[in-house]
Amino acid sequence: MRTLVIAALLVLAVFVLWGYGSALPGVGVAGQPSGVGTSGALDNVRARGAELGEKAAVAGEKIKDAAHDAAITSKIKAKMALDDTVKARAIDVSTDGSTVTVSGTVRSRAEHDRALALARETTGVTTVVDRLSLLVQP
């Protein structure tokens, strides 16, 4: 989680620095000369600032969504780890919005049902996709 936030901040910093470089007087996009004089430079700076603001907002939403998905996944995995019926290390949980996919191998029907129940009863989950397979023991 911490790594994701740091990576997002670095990406945002690169966008901001790149934006300042292209808005400097006498320098156009990608370092090309923009001509002599500064007429329209303020408009260019404002337009560039608005564009960067929109990109930052989109990046912020993506980070928020990723953090929300990670929180739901962590809650479910913690419930499974604390449950005596479920072998949490053999089960993978992935979240996309409010849809959770549970996959992996379980040893019994009771473990299968309990793993799905733990996912379904988690706050924020509306749909659980069952991709669990039952290990048939000889």
Residue, then its C-alpha position, 0 to 999 in steps of 0.5 A: m500500500r505504501t509503495l503504491v502511494i509513493a509510486a503515484l506521487l512520483v508519477l504526479a511529480v514527473f507530470v508536474l515537472w514536465g509541465y513546468g518545463s514546457a510552460l517556460p517562456g521561449v520553450g514549447v512542448a518537448g523543448q522546441p522553441s516557441g518563438v520570440g516574445t511572451s504573448g500568450a504565454l500566460d494562456n499556455v501556462r493556464a491551459r497546461g495547469a488545467e490539463l495537469g490538474e485533470k491528470a492529477a484528478v484521474a490519477g487520484e481516483k485510480i489510487k483511491d479505487a486501488a486502495h479501496d480494492a486492496a482494503i476489501t481484499s485484505k479484510i477477506k484474507a484476514k478473516m480467512a487467516l483467523d478462521d479454523t476451517v479455511k486454509a488461507r494460504a491456498i486461496d487467492v482473493s482479488t477485488d475489482g470494485s465491489t466484485v470479489t473473485v475467490s480462487g484456489t484449492v480447498r480440501s472440503r466442501a465445508e472449507h469451500d462454503r466458509a471461504l465464500a461466506l467470509a467473502r460475501e459477508t464483508t462490507g463493500v462486497t456485492t458479488v462473489v465469483d467462485r473459482l475455487s476447486l475442490l481437491v479430491q483426495p484418494 
